[in-house]
């Protein structure tokens, strides 16, 4: 096999394909990248047997063939080379990579040992702008649980119903819900739980100006974007009924300037800890919200800001890192904060529409 390709195009391809390379497998072949040439393109594949990635890129093909090159080594070599044309030539046991004045020779693996790319019979799909997919996924990804003992919570619930796409994540202490209107984009309603780490990997490499097609099979999900195909296992099990967690009303609503409020919360977080939660003291008469942290071993901090308060006075406390995580993904100039009592969840919402909601369970004062 012999081909030539621009360095930046190959590096971009490897950045994507490395998402599927296994780092822990006892099978050496899974640490490699499968490379196969066609008439005028190269197809690269990687898999860890749960996640499979395929990417096709144009190239000048001088001799067809296929091989498997150690993934991490291949990626590091290409990244180190100057921005010029790269020439790759392989034989039965090795590959020679040449660029400008540099030549690398690396041992290769038998392509016949590499698992075939999965053939998935999908039955439902939806196509949306990649920018929308990325924005929604980033808003909920911080809430995904890291506790493998409850695998279902390590995933993001994706629902499409009544022309509305929703992404939901929760770790049982907080919940994030992002949604958007999508008309005429799919083939019926669907619901699936997809690994949060997989969603993050996809969002980190797909271009925002493309379209994403999300397709479902019985136990797998297929995400297609341009020349890239991602296939991953769906997480099995029943996702918690998040709808029953969402408050249907509130006794207090606060309208906050997002920038100043976020800055106040970050400053107060310096003294906050698990034993010293962050307290919100909302006062209707003075139209203020006071952020207060008192750490017995360190000290205390108080931040007072003007805001719009509707309803009753309330005191409520939260884990400060959860508040910071939530505020970091809001956009716009203002944010709503809704509360009922000190022992019921607090909810941050977008002001302009209902496209994003972030719920936090309170800490006992």
Residue, then its C-alpha position, 0 to 999 in steps of 0.5 A: x500500500x502506498x498513499x500521499x496525504x496532507x499532514x493536517x488532513x491526516x492529523x485531523x482524521x487521527x484525532x477522530x479515529x483515536x477516540x475508538x482506540x483501546x488503551x486497556x485491552x489485552x488484545x494488541x490488535x485493538x490498540x491499532x488503527x485499521x487503514x485501507x485505501x480505495x480509489x481516491x480515499x483512505x478509510x480508517x477504523x478503530x474499535x474497543x469492541x464497544x465503541x467503533x469509529x470510521x473516518x474516510x478522507x481523500x488522498x492520492x492513492x498510488x497502490x491499494x492495500x490495507x494494514x493496521x498501524x499502532x494507534x498511539x504511535x501513529x498519532x504521535x508521529x504524524x503530530x510531530x511532523x512538519x506541515x507538508x505532504x506525508x507519504x506512507x508505504x507498507x509491506x507485510x510487516x511494517x510501514x514507512x512514513x516519510x515527510x520532508x526530511x523525516x522517515x519513520x519505520x514502524x512495525x504493523x499488525x495483521x489487518x485480517x485480525x482486526x474486527x470488521x466494522x459493525x453492520x447495524x440495522x437501524x430502525x429510527x433516526x433524526x437529523x439535526x445541526x451539529x451545532x445544536x447537538x453539541x450545545x445541548x450535549x455540553x449543557x447536560x454532560x457535566x451532570x452525568x454520574x461517574x458512579x459505575x454502580x448505577x450504570x444507567x445514570x452514567x448515560x444521557x437520555x435522548x428523547x424525540x417526541x412531538x417535534x421536540x428533542x430533549x437531552x437529560x442527565x442526572x447523578x441523583x443530586x442534580x438534573x439538567x434538561x436541554x431541549x429544542x424544537x425540531x420539525x420534520x427532521x426524524x422518522x418517528x418518536x424514539x428514546x435511548x440512553x447513551x453513554x455520557x463519555x461517548x457523547x463528549x467524545x463525539x462533540x469534541x471532534x465533529x465540526x459544528x457546521x455539519x449535520x448529525x444523524x442519530x440512528x437507533x438499533x435494538x442495542x446500539x446507537x449510530x452517529x453519522x457526521x460528514x465522513x465520520x461514523x460512530x457506533x456505540x452500545x446503548x445503555x440498557x435499563x429504565x432511566x429514572x422518571x425525571x418528569x416527576x422530579x421537575x417542580x410544577x410551580x414555585x413560591x419564589x422566583x429570582x431574576x439574576x444578572x448572570x455575569x455578576x451572579x456567577x462571579x459572586x458564586x465563584x468568589x464564595x466557593x473559595x471558602x465552600x466545602x462539603x461541610x460548608x455549603x453555599x446558602x442563598x438568602x432571598x429577601x423580597x422586601x430589599x429585592x436582594x439575594x445574599x450568598x453566604x458561606x461559613x466555614x468553621x475552620x477557615x472563615x466566612x464570606x458574604x456576597x449581596x446583590x440586587x435582583x428581581x424577587x417575586x414571591x416569598x422570602x426563602x433560605x436554601x443551601x447547595x453544594x457550591x460546585x453544583x451551582x458553578x457547574x450549572x451556571x457555567x453552561x447558561x448563556x444570555x444576560x439573565x437567569x431565573x432561579x425558582x425555589x419553594x422551600x429550603x428542603x425542595x429542589x432549586x431550579x435555574x432556568x433560561x429567561x428567554x425560553x424554556x430550552x434549558x433547566x438545571x435542578x439542584x437538590x438542597x443541603x440541609x441548613 
